[in-house]
Amino acid sequence: MKDNYEKSRMAVDAVIFTIHEGKLKILLHEREKDPFKGKKELPGGLLQINETAEQTLTRKIKEIVGAQEIFFQQFYTFTDPKRDPRDRTVSIGFIALINSSRINDLSKWFDCNNIKDLAFDHKLIVDKAKEYLKSEINSIIVKQFMSEQFPLNKLQEAYEIIENVEYDNRNFRRQMITSGIVKETKKLEKSVSHRPAKFYKFKK
């Protein structure tokens, strides 16, 4: 009976999203060793012996994007016995969200809708993460991509990029204001060729 069970390694894989140049992008880097040497992969790693999954992810994010804190949330666990050709490895998937203005180097960020051949099952993880982000979208999630103050058209753009839909400008504006999600500030856009838009911010 014991032969039916085996020890498994535990890992985390993070789909770190940002919005840049009108696209939803994720952070990828190139593997430097086999298996899948030379292919792009998600940031992540194995849990150390005394770590929770959240502690491992926090450590990895600090290594990748610096000491700054960013929003992350667990969304799925990947358990396919053959997902890693070396050993049985269970991966806990997380989404992490960051404003592009906080990223120093955007050269390793890729349009998540134009990604094909990734290492391991990371394409599946990316697809699941996109589905989760879209289905769970709310003001807390969108807030992570926004500046502290913003015109409503920029907020609408973020919703449209994440959901891959188009909203009517007037209806979106009315919904955001009447729902109490945002409130108007006393500031206006500066140095624009059109009529300056009012700035809003999220209510606490």
C-alpha positions in Angstrom: 0.0 0.0 0.0 2.9 2.4 0.8 4.1 2.1 -2.8 1.0 4.0 -3.9 2.2 7.1 -2.3 5.3 9.3 -2.9 6.9 12.4 -1.6 6.1 15.5 -3.6 7.9 18.8 -3.9 6.0 21.9 -3.3 6.5 25.0 -5.4 4.9 28.4 -6.1 4.5 30.0 -9.6 3.5 33.6 -9.9 1.8 35.3 -12.8 2.8 38.9 -12.1 0.5 41.2 -14.1 0.9 44.9 -15.1 -0.8 47.1 -17.6 1.5 48.9 -20.0 1.0 50.5 -23.4 -2.6 49.4 -23.4 -1.8 45.7 -22.9 -2.0 43.3 -20.0 1.5 42.1 -19.5 3.3 39.4 -17.4 6.9 39.0 -16.2 8.8 36.1 -17.8 12.5 35.1 -17.8 14.6 32.6 -19.7 15.6 29.3 -18.2 19.3 28.9 -17.9 19.3 25.1 -17.4 17.5 21.9 -18.4 14.8 20.9 -18.6 13.4 23.5 -21.1 16.7 25.4 -21.2 16.2 28.6 -23.2 12.4 28.7 -22.9 10.6 31.4 -21.1 9.1 30.6 -17.7 7.2 32.2 -14.8 9.0 33.4 -11.7 8.7 31.0 -8.8 10.5 28.4 -6.9 10.3 25.6 -4.3 9.1 26.1 -0.7 11.9 26.0 1.8 11.4 23.7 4.7 10.0 26.3 7.2 8.1 28.4 4.7 4.5 28.8 3.8 3.6 29.3 0.2 3.0 33.0 0.9 6.4 33.4 2.5 8.1 31.7 -0.5 6.3 34.0 -2.9 7.2 37.1 -0.8 10.8 36.1 -0.9 10.7 35.5 -4.7 9.0 38.8 -5.4 11.5 40.6 -3.3 14.3 39.0 -5.4 12.6 39.9 -8.6 11.1 43.4 -8.2 12.8 44.6 -5.1 11.7 45.2 -1.5 8.4 46.8 -2.4 5.2 45.1 -1.4 2.7 44.1 -4.1 -0.7 42.6 -4.0 -0.9 38.8 -4.6 -3.5 36.2 -4.3 -3.6 32.4 -4.6 -5.8 31.2 -7.4 -5.2 27.5 -8.3 -3.1 24.4 -7.5 -1.5 22.5 -10.3 -1.1 18.8 -9.5 -0.5 17.0 -12.8 2.1 14.2 -12.0 3.9 14.8 -15.2 4.1 18.6 -15.1 7.8 18.5 -14.1 9.9 15.8 -15.9 12.3 15.7 -13.0 10.2 15.0 -9.9 6.6 15.1 -8.8 6.1 18.8 -8.1 2.9 20.4 -7.0 2.7 24.1 -7.8 0.5 26.7 -6.0 -0.4 29.4 -8.5 -0.6 33.0 -7.5 -1.5 36.2 -9.3 0.4 39.3 -8.4 -0.4 42.8 -9.5 1.8 45.9 -9.9 1.5 49.4 -11.4 3.9 49.7 -14.3 5.2 53.0 -12.9 6.9 50.9 -10.1 8.8 48.7 -12.6 12.3 49.8 -13.5 12.9 47.5 -16.5 9.9 46.6 -18.7 12.0 44.6 -21.2 11.1 41.3 -19.6 7.3 41.9 -19.6 5.3 40.3 -22.3 1.8 40.7 -23.7 0.0 37.8 -22.0 -2.3 37.4 -25.0 0.6 36.7 -27.3 2.5 33.9 -25.5 2.9 30.5 -27.0 5.7 28.2 -26.0 6.6 28.3 -22.3 8.5 25.9 -20.0 6.7 23.2 -18.0 2.9 23.8 -17.9 3.4 27.6 -17.5 1.2 28.4 -20.5 -1.7 26.6 -18.7 -0.9 28.6 -15.5 -1.0 31.9 -17.4 -4.3 31.0 -19.1 -5.9 30.0 -15.7 -4.6 33.2 -14.2 -6.1 35.4 -16.9 -9.4 33.6 -16.5 -9.3 34.1 -12.7 -8.3 37.8 -13.0 -11.2 38.4 -15.4 -13.8 36.5 -13.4 -12.8 38.1 -10.0 -12.3 41.7 -11.2 -13.3 44.3 -8.7 -12.1 47.7 -7.5 -9.4 46.1 -5.3 -7.8 44.3 -8.2 -8.1 47.3 -10.6 -6.7 49.6 -8.0 -3.3 47.8 -8.1 -2.8 49.0 -11.7 -3.8 52.6 -11.1 -2.1 55.8 -9.9 -3.4 57.3 -6.7 -5.4 59.8 -8.7 -6.7 59.3 -12.3 -9.2 60.4 -14.9 -12.1 58.0 -15.4 -11.1 57.1 -18.9 -7.9 55.5 -17.6 -9.9 53.5 -15.1 -12.2 52.4 -17.9 -9.2 51.4 -20.0 -8.0 49.2 -17.2 -11.3 47.4 -16.9 -11.5 46.9 -20.7 -8.0 45.5 -20.9 -8.6 43.0 -18.2 -12.0 41.9 -19.3 -11.3 42.3 -23.0 -14.5 44.2 -23.6 -15.6 47.7 -24.5 -17.8 49.9 -22.3 -19.9 52.8 -23.2 -18.2 55.9 -21.8 -21.2 57.5 -20.2 -22.6 54.3 -18.7 -19.2 53.4 -17.2 -18.7 56.9 -15.8 -22.2 56.8 -14.2 -21.7 53.3 -12.8 -18.4 54.2 -11.2 -19.7 57.4 -9.6 -23.1 56.1 -8.4 -21.6 52.9 -7.0 -19.4 54.8 -4.6 -16.2 53.1 -5.8 -14.5 56.4 -6.6 -14.8 60.0 -5.6 -13.9 63.2 -7.3 -10.9 65.2 -6.4 -10.3 68.9 -7.0 -7.5 68.3 -9.5 -7.6 68.4 -13.3 -5.4 67.0 -16.0 -2.5 69.2 -17.0 -0.7 69.8 -20.3 -3.3 68.2 -22.5 -4.6 69.3 -25.9 -8.2 68.6 -25.0 -10.5 69.7 -22.3 -8.8 68.7 -19.0 -10.5 65.8 -17.3 -11.3 65.6 -13.6 -9.2 63.4 -11.4 -10.8 60.7 -9.2 -9.5 58.4 -6.6 -10.7 55.2 -5.0 -12.7 55.5 -1.8 -11.2 53.8 1.2 
